[in-house]
Amino acid sequence: MSKKKLKRVVVKVGTKVLTDSTNRIDRKVIKNLAEQVCALMDRKIEVVLVSSGAIGAGLGLLKLRKKGKSLSELQAIASVGQNHLMDLYNEYFNKKGYIAGQILLTQEDFNDRRRFLNIRYTLNTLFEYKAIPVINENDSISTEEIKCGDNDRLSGLVADFADADILVMLTDVDGLCDATGTLVNHLKAITGRVKSLCHGKGCEESTGGMITKLEAIKNASSAGIECVIAYGKKKNVILDIVDGKNIGTRIDAQERSLKARKRWIAFSLKPKGKIVIDAGAEKALVNNHKSLLSSGIKKASGKFLDGDVIDVVNLKRKVVARGLTNYSSKEIEKIKGLRSDKIEIELGYKDYDEVIHRDNLVIIEEQFMEE
């Protein structure tokens, strides 16, 4: 771990850490986690908790099984479980002089730049009141269209906008293991070879697994954040990680190569579609850092509107860039291959010369790509 003084830590806790074999919340685990978080706060290290477990807690309280439940039933179960979860966190935080500040998010909160930044302001204000932010996906209203995906991805996004020094992912295994089952203690970066070590999806009540953790960590580490995957039920695991002890799998922080706004475009937004470009346009974007013009576009796929984030794909179907489009998929299908001065003739109007302006375009460098 870097020797610099830690100021802020994001801790993500998985469902299997928080619940027992009957899907009921394990109070002893909550107590252990809360005491560690409060101990760090006492040391002037701010902690943001990204907590799963709402559906798991609700299943236990209502004495239900998840199998066969509809979306509306799961959303209702989550609303019951989320209240119970927050009550428990508050109970143990209160004993140490802190309170919990609940923040429930969906993908829509990340899609709007103003709302995205406002989450950061909320976090900072909560700490001023000695409140510990407890963040979760808003499972009680979340649908596929507005879902962040899973709390692994959510924790990576939170770690970035919170300017965290370290992201700790607590799960039901010791960390990432190699092909022989041996724990991998340290990784310099998340590569395709590393991802190939992952097997299976994970527990029934979780939506991720090791692969989703590595994808989230890849984005977080590219934002200059050190990451650790570790067994969450081990006593004092968070404190030990923060103190630099050799626990779990530790992944180095990478040097930041993107500014905050472009990291938002690259990682926080979900692409709504894609466009295929020719070799000349690819060279202009990647080598010369130019804007994307309609003349270099071969086709558009997916349904998207102006202002949506889309992937830019080369002729080999490899994603080379991601950006905010100035034109919809229908408009691009009409103006593809045309020079910018012909757009108005085709559409009857022209709001922009560029389909994606370079200020709204992120080149997907090799470290961000699947290898």
Buried (B, 14 or more C-beta within 10 A) or exposed (E): BEEEEBEBBBBBBBBBBBBBEEBBBBEEBBBBBBBBBBBBBEEEBBBBBBBBBBBBBBBBBBEBEBEEBEEEBBBBBBBBBBBBBBEBBBBBBEEBEBEBBBBBBBBBBBBEBEEBBEBBEEBBEBBEEBBBBBBBBBBBEBEEEBBBBBBBBBBBBBBBBBBBBBBBBBBBBBBBBEEEEEBBEEBEBBBEEBBEBBEEEBBEBBBBBBBBBBBBBBBBBBBBBBBBBBBBBBEBBBBBBBEEEEBBBBBBBBEEBBEBBBBBBBBBBBBBBBBBBBEEBBBBBBEEEBBBBBBBBBBBBEEBEBEBBBBBBBEEEEBBBBBBBBBBBEBBBBBBEBEBEBBEEBBEEBEBBBBBBBEBBBBBBEBBEEE
